[in-house]
Amino acid sequence: MKKLGQVFWRMGIAYLFYPVMIGLFIWIEIKDFHWIFGAMVIAAILIIDPIWAAMGKNAVRMWKNR
């Protein structure tokens, strides 16, 4: 039963991460906060989501092999 809970927890995080970040970004825009908060949301996406690190490593490797 513990494994099933882990599966639902990880799937919840995976499915809710980008909608929450987009919602936060829109809320920052509606409330007219300083632009740095939007930049912080973008930086958080790039840091937290591991796919961006993998894509960056592949891009650097392809650029070096040219």
Contacts in CASP RR format, 6 or more apart in sequence:
PFRMAT RR
TARGET T0000
AUTHOR 0000-0000-0000
METHOD contacts of the structure
MODEL  1
MKKLGQVFWRMGIAYLFYPVMIGLFIWIEIKDFHWIFGAMVIAAILIIDP
IWAAMGKNAVRMWKNR
17 48 0 8 1.000
17 49 0 8 1.000
18 45 0 8 1.000
21 41 0 8 1.000
21 44 0 8 1.000
21 45 0 8 1.000
24 41 0 8 1.000
25 38 0 8 1.000
25 41 0 8 1.000
25 42 0 8 1.000
28 37 0 8 1.000
28 38 0 8 1.000
28 41 0 8 1.000
29 38 0 8 1.000
45 52 0 8 1.000
46 52 0 8 1.000
END
